[in-house]
Amino acid sequence: MAAEGGGKETNEIKSQFTTREGVYKLLTHSEYSRPNRVPFNSQGSNPVKVSFVNVNDQSGNGDRICFNVGRELYFYIYKGVRKAADLSKPIDKRIYKGTQPTCHDFNPLTATAESVSLLVGFSAGQVQLIDPIKKETSKLFNEERLIDKSRVTCVRWVPGSESLFLVAHSSGSMYLYNVENTCGTTAPHYQLLKQGENYAVHTCKSKSARNPLLRWTVGEGALNEFAFSPDGKFLACASQDGYLRVFGFDAAELHGTMKSYFGGLLCVCWSPDGRYIVAGGEDDLVTVWSFSDCRVIARGHGHKSWVSVVAFDHCTTSVEDGDLPAEFSGSDEDFFEQIHFSAGRDRANSAQSRLSKRNSTDSRPVSVTYRFGSVGQDTQLCLWDLTEDILFPHLPLSRTRTHTNVMSATSPPTTGQTTTTSLTNTTNTSGTNGKDVCNSSSSGNPVNSLQGSLPRSNSLPQASNPAGGSTPNSHTGSSGSSSGSNNSSSAGAATTTTTTTKGNSIIDSALIATGVSKFATLSIHDSRKERHEKDHKRNHSMGHISSKSSDKLNQLTSSRTTKADTAKTLGTTLCPRMEDVPLLEPLVCKKIAHERLTVLIFLEDCLVTACQEGFVCTWARPGKVGLLSSQNNPANSPSGTVV
């Protein structure tokens, strides 16, 4: 599937692509850019980034979009698939001198039709809090650059907070701010609060409350991106030293780590249920990491250059529970024909998922398909399916092809939409050979055995686990990690952790700055490392990497990371060899831009991409393109050039 088309077609910009849910189409009239629509000369400028917020507007048009292009920052009403973009009327436009915006984030808690809180990070290290609706600039943080002089790489509001936000810099430090506090007129003095393997947390020593509340120093080199887990309790950090580090945020405990195949990690995201993390970077791979097992479970190879963004599609990710299996006898053709003529937007239970229900006593979901996407500097968009033959490889039938397929038709949801079946072809660990069908489109509300609620996921309603239910391989060696599955839990039965409650323990400690000596050094996964040192003694050489890869490795790894360090981790659980984990192939791999891609966001009725030329593109999901108003006929839309 990844190699659709051939010859000269491969260099053409695609304006649509097909998945098993249907056809995704580029809406040229819904393209957002600078008002003159002229491609931006991106040499030496910071990546174009996009942020969305919904202001709960009564008119039903509540989405707002913010994007930066060079020195400019734009704020528009986002009309998505409904109406054409009117670029002549930005709600707010700002042009900065001497510095460029690098990233931004809206606070969804405080957003109204009259006011939004937008944080903007800059190339010189400052962070601005603005209200683009009121056209106000309320505060500038790190104005004198006394806290950090390096570029802001990522800024995020702390989930559930109206006043706390976290800022990462290319220096490798992260700072926790409170919008109510000032930054002071002198450089902050720090006191060690917690220290662990390649990270440290300091609190700011001050008689009065001032920013930053905390300083995190993580790894070596730039901290390129961080992401909060769906429940807000954990923080995943992707660093230039090639390490993914996952922390319990409130207690600043290291939960687990992963190492890229080579080069730095540039991007990171969580699955909607918090069970998996996907990271991408300079090894051209996407790497899937299990939160509970603290190990790499799959890699995806489809990009030809650095991966700049990874994101899960919460609308297409599906988790299903169902009845006991019924046998289906007949040929594969019969089976696929049945799938073809059924309402093809529903979920499936493969033979193996049914067996997982029958044979396991744990609380794992019965049938799971996670959809995620990635975009890269190769101007390509890749979509990936993470299916249960990858997630649960130890189960029966996970690697063998069966011609008598076990299947089940679950009872229809109460909405009246039918739930049909599909088949995971388990011959191929990538799950993506030509005949694979593991339908994961979103329609109806399948029952979900995940614990707690899943924010931002309309296809995954909440259902609490049985009391005491836990993920069997959950790692309990680190004092900050959860003893069960760590899913967001606003209403369901919450899984307690050993150190964190709803109170912000590390933030409270920062505020009172006491008990510093009580924090012992943290050594995570000691037993895990000792156990695997024996297994992998003979695997420390890197001879199987081609000379070309080795050259690239030498170029890309940061100056502080030596080849010896890489050789030490290769073949361990930190960084398994390529042949030791399943290799995913993309469902879709399409060139969709002229310049490198810097944005991928999944929304309910579309997905949004942006490239370094400053064009923000909207791709309608299958069946959603008809929502456009009739007055937007093609004659009125901009030229059909696809960017």
Order of alpha helices (4+ residues) and beta strands (2+ residues): beta-beta-beta-beta-beta-beta-beta-beta-beta-beta-beta-beta-beta-beta-beta-beta-beta-beta-beta-beta-beta-beta-beta-beta-beta-beta-beta-alpha-alpha-beta-beta-alpha-beta-alpha-alpha-alpha-alpha-beta-beta-beta-beta-beta
